[in-house]
Amino acid sequence: MAAAEALSEIGYLLRQDEKERFRAKAFSAAGWSIALQKPDLEALHKAGRLTSIEGVGEGIARVLAGLIETGESRYLNRLREQMKQPARDDESELDFADYRGDIHSHSRWSDGRATMLEMAEGAQAIGYEYLGITDHSPRITVVHGLDAERLVAQSREMAEVQKAVDVKLLQGIEVDILEDGSLDLPDAVLEILDIVIASPHVKLRQDPAAMTERMLRAVSHPHVDVIGHPTGRRPGSREGATYDFEAVFKEAARHSVALEIDCDPARMDLSPEMARLAYEYGCTFAIDADAHAPAEFAYVPMGLWMARRAGIPRERILNFRALDELTMALEK
């Protein structure tokens, strides 16, 4: 997993240069492949067969060889210096073996590519204790979001799927934060769900003052548990929203609303720098794959380096809590 994380960080750093977006995707894809397959890298290196790993070409194989031989990558260290994002002495220690479950995932009920049963079985195969099924709300029509009626229908299916798996399923929603800070579903619907993730998806270039008010209203909403990918950015292709981060992070901490570190390589949001700022203001966090298929659960172990770099201890992260502790935190 250390190799997968190193390739993930290289991909992240390269994405910040638009000209390097294809190489960035290649490194991220190779990291994802390693996180999924868990190959014996030392044996493959000795046999000269690192390129037999899906997505690993000669250049990435050289980076892996350096990691195997020395425990570090000169290429990664050079990128950190170039991007002025070095490793820090006070990084936290987080072990994926202690990660209890993902609370942000999607199924075919909205824009996911797998059934709820397939997502549940994928989470169970990893050993998760719980999984949040948090499909989209109706605002963005192309993702076929769920209104109140469809949420009721989904709950019936969830009850049937729950009988077939041991992992505890939590029904939630990823609800849009509208331009004025209101949410895309009424309170009467939100209050009956296990998890409410409020995310900014559109109008991200809103005036910073207006965006600040929008986010402040969202983090102070009584039914919001998590702010999903809090800036909405996609490094190398889309800038995230700009707002008074200090004010929003303080308000999130005051209302016990967690901020997400979305481990999807295309998002990496919050960034390690922003996550450290949020940590300093007292925030809690959710570290999620935002998976749209079971294989994407591997984004979490690839992305844990971001939380480590931010210095976030496990007690501030919802996903490291047992189910009963998580439930208490969500009920706040």
C-alpha positions in Angstrom: 0.0 0.0 0.0 3.0 2.3 0.5 3.7 2.0 -3.2 0.1 2.6 -4.2 0.1 5.8 -2.0 3.4 7.0 -3.5 2.0 6.6 -7.0 -1.2 8.3 -5.9 0.7 11.3 -4.6 2.8 11.5 -7.8 -0.5 11.6 -9.7 -1.9 14.2 -7.4 1.1 16.5 -7.8 1.2 16.0 -11.6 -2.5 16.9 -11.9 -1.7 20.4 -10.7 0.1 21.0 -14.1 -2.5 20.8 -16.8 0.1 19.7 -19.3 0.8 16.6 -17.2 -2.8 15.4 -16.8 -2.3 12.3 -18.9 0.8 11.3 -17.0 -1.1 12.1 -13.8 -3.9 9.7 -14.8 -1.3 7.0 -15.6 0.3 7.2 -12.2 -3.1 7.2 -10.4 -4.3 4.3 -12.4 -1.2 2.3 -11.7 -1.6 3.0 -7.9 -5.2 1.9 -8.1 -4.2 -1.3 -9.9 -1.7 -2.1 -7.1 -4.2 -1.3 -4.4 -6.7 -3.7 -6.0 -4.3 -6.5 -6.9 -1.9 -6.3 -4.0 0.9 -7.9 -6.0 4.2 -9.1 -4.5 6.2 -6.2 -5.7 9.6 -7.4 -4.4 9.2 -10.8 -6.2 8.1 -9.1 -9.4 11.1 -6.7 -9.1 13.6 -9.5 -8.7 12.1 -11.3 -11.7 12.2 -8.1 -13.7 8.4 -8.3 -14.2 7.1 -5.1 -12.7 5.6 -4.1 -16.0 3.4 -7.2 -15.8 1.2 -5.2 -13.4 -1.7 -3.6 -15.2 -1.1 0.0 -16.0 2.6 -0.1 -15.1 4.9 0.8 -18.0 8.7 1.2 -18.0 8.7 4.7 -16.4 6.4 3.8 -13.5 8.3 0.5 -13.1 11.5 2.5 -12.5 9.7 4.6 -9.8 8.5 1.3 -8.2 12.0 -0.1 -8.4 13.3 2.8 -6.5 10.6 2.5 -3.8 11.4 -1.2 -3.4 15.2 -0.8 -3.2 15.4 2.4 -1.1 12.0 2.9 0.5 11.5 6.2 -1.2 11.2 7.8 -4.6 13.6 10.4 -5.8 11.0 11.4 -8.4 8.3 12.0 -5.8 10.7 14.0 -3.6 11.7 16.1 -6.6 8.0 16.8 -7.4 7.3 17.7 -3.8 10.1 20.3 -4.0 8.9 21.6 -7.4 5.3 22.0 -6.2 6.3 23.3 -2.8 4.4 20.6 -1.0 7.0 18.6 0.9 6.4 15.9 3.4 6.3 17.1 7.0 7.8 16.0 10.3 4.5 16.0 12.1 2.4 13.8 9.9 0.0 11.5 11.7 0.1 7.7 11.7 -3.0 6.1 10.1 -3.3 2.4 9.3 -5.9 1.3 6.7 -6.3 -1.9 8.7 -8.1 0.2 11.4 -10.4 1.8 8.9 -14.0 0.6 9.7 -16.1 1.7 6.8 -16.8 4.1 4.0 -19.8 6.5 4.4 -20.0 8.0 0.9 -20.8 5.7 -2.1 -23.1 5.5 -5.0 -25.2 2.7 -6.7 -27.3 2.4 -9.8 -30.0 4.2 -7.9 -28.3 7.3 -9.2 -25.0 7.5 -11.2 -23.2 4.4 -9.8 -22.2 1.6 -12.0 -23.1 -1.3 -9.7 -26.1 -2.5 -7.8 -26.5 -1.9 -4.1 -25.9 -5.6 -3.5 -22.7 -5.5 -5.5 -21.5 -2.4 -3.6 -22.3 -4.1 -0.3 -20.6 -7.3 -1.3 -17.5 -5.3 -2.3 -17.4 -3.6 1.1 -17.9 -6.9 2.9 -15.0 -8.4 0.9 -12.7 -5.7 2.2 -13.8 -6.3 5.7 -15.8 -3.1 6.3 -18.1 -3.0 9.3 -20.4 -0.5 7.6 -21.1 1.2 4.3 -23.1 4.4 3.6 -25.1 4.3 0.4 -25.4 8.0 -0.4 -26.9 8.4 -3.9 -27.5 11.9 -5.3 -30.5 14.2 -4.8 -32.6 15.3 -7.8 -30.9 18.7 -8.5 -28.5 17.4 -11.2 -30.9 15.6 -13.5 -28.2 13.7 -15.4 -27.3 11.6 -12.3 -30.9 10.4 -11.9 -31.0 11.6 -8.3 -33.5 10.4 -5.7 -36.6 12.3 -4.5 -38.6 11.3 -1.4 -40.6 8.6 -3.2 -37.5 6.9 -4.7 -35.7 7.0 -1.3 -38.6 5.0 0.1 -38.3 2.5 -2.7 -34.5 2.4 -2.1 -35.0 1.7 1.6 -37.1 -1.4 0.7 -34.3 -2.7 -1.5 -31.8 -2.0 1.2 -33.7 -4.1 3.7 -33.5 -7.0 1.3 -29.9 -6.5 0.6 -29.1 -6.2 4.3 -30.4 -9.8 4.7 -27.7 -11.0 2.3 -24.6 -9.3 3.8 -23.0 -8.8 7.1 -21.7 -5.3 6.5 -24.2 -2.8 8.0 -25.8 -0.6 5.4 -26.6 3.0 6.2 -29.0 4.8 4.0 -28.0 8.4 3.1 -28.1 11.0 0.4 -25.5 13.3 -1.2 -27.6 16.4 -1.3 -26.8 19.5 -3.4 -26.0 22.7 -1.7 -28.0 25.2 -3.7 -26.8 28.7 -4.6 -28.4 30.2 -1.6 -27.1 27.5 0.8 -30.4 25.7 1.1 -30.5 21.9 0.4 -32.0 20.0 -2.5 -34.5 18.0 -0.3 -36.9 19.0 2.5 -36.0 18.6 6.1 -38.8 16.0 6.6 -36.9 13.7 4.2 -33.4 14.5 5.5 -34.2 13.8 9.1 -35.1 10.2 8.6 -31.8 9.3 6.8 -28.8 7.8 8.5 -26.3 10.1 6.8 -26.7 13.4 5.0 -23.7 14.6 2.9 -24.1 18.1 1.6 -21.9 18.9 -1.4 -21.3 21.8 -3.7 -21.6 20.7 -7.3 -22.6 23.7 -9.4 -22.0 27.5 -9.5 -18.5 26.9 -7.9 -17.3 30.3 -9.3 -19.9 32.1 -7.3 -18.6 35.4 -5.7 -16.5 34.5 -2.7 -18.7 36.4 -0.3 -21.9 34.7 -1.6 -20.1 31.3 -1.6 -19.1 31.9 2.0 -22.7 32.5 3.0 -23.8 29.5 1.0 -21.4 27.2 2.8 -22.0 28.7 6.2 -25.7 28.0 5.8 -25.0 24.4 4.8 -22.7 23.6 7.7 -25.2 25.1 10.2 -28.1 23.0 8.8 -29.3 20.7 11.6 -29.5 17.6 9.4 -26.1 17.8 7.6 -23.5 15.4 8.9 -20.7 15.8 6.3 -19.7 18.4 3.7 -18.7 16.4 0.7 -15.6 17.4 -1.4 -15.8 20.8 0.2 -14.4 22.9 -2.7 -15.6 20.9 -5.6 -12.3 21.1 -7.3 -10.8 18.8 -9.9 -7.0 19.4 -10.0 -5.8 20.1 -13.5 -9.2 20.6 -15.0 -11.4 22.7 -12.6 -10.7 25.1 -9.9 -12.6 24.7 -6.7 -14.8 27.2 -5.0 -13.2 30.1 -3.1 -14.7 31.3 0.2 -13.8 32.3 3.7 -12.4 28.9 4.7 -11.5 30.0 8.2 -15.1 31.0 8.9 -16.7 27.9 7.4 -14.3 25.5 9.1 -14.9 27.2 12.4 -18.6 26.9 11.9 -18.4 23.3 10.8 -16.4 22.5 14.0 -19.0 24.3 16.1 -21.8 22.3 14.6 -19.9 19.0 14.7 -20.2 18.7 10.9 -17.4 16.6 9.4 -15.4 17.7 6.3 -14.7 15.1 3.7 -11.4 14.1 2.3 -12.6 12.6 -1.0 -10.0 10.1 -2.2 -11.1 9.9 -5.8 -7.9 10.8 -7.7 -9.8 13.3 -9.8 -10.8 15.2 -6.7 -8.4 14.8 -3.7 -10.6 17.3 -1.9 -10.0 18.6 0.8 -6.3 18.9 -0.1 -3.7 18.1 2.6 -3.1 21.8 3.0 -6.8 22.7 3.5 -7.4 19.7 5.6 -4.6 20.7 8.0 -6.2 24.2 8.3 -9.5 22.6 9.1 -7.9 20.3 11.6 -6.3 23.3 13.3 -9.8 24.9 13.6 -11.1 21.8 15.4 -12.9 20.0 12.6 -13.6 16.3 12.3 -13.3 14.4 9.0 -14.7 11.7 6.8 -12.2 9.9 4.5 -14.2 8.4 1.6 -13.8 6.8 -1.8 -16.9 8.4 -3.2 -17.0 5.0 -5.0 -19.3 4.5 -8.0 -18.2 0.8 -8.3 -16.8 -1.7 -5.8 -13.3 -1.5 -7.3 -13.2 2.2 -6.4 -13.1 1.4 -2.7 -9.4 1.1 -3.3 -9.2 4.9 -3.5 -9.2 5.1 0.3 -6.0 3.3 1.0 -4.4 5.1 -2.0 -5.5 8.5 -0.5 -4.7 8.1 3.2 -1.5 9.9 2.7 -3.5 13.1 2.4 -4.9 12.8 6.0 -1.4 11.8 7.2 0.1 14.9 5.5 -2.5 17.0 7.2 -1.6 15.6 10.6 -5.1 14.4 11.4 -5.2 11.8 14.2 -7.6 8.8 13.9 -9.8 10.1 16.7 -10.8 13.0 14.5 -11.9 10.7 11.6 -15.4 9.2 11.5 -14.4 6.2 9.5 -12.0 4.9 12.2 -14.9 4.7 14.7 -16.9 1.5 15.4 -20.5 1.5 14.2 -22.1 2.5 17.5 -19.6 5.4 17.9 -20.3 6.5 14.3 -24.0 6.4 14.9 -23.7 8.6 18.0 -21.6 11.1 16.1 -24.1 11.3 13.2 -27.0 11.8 15.6 -25.2 14.6 17.4 
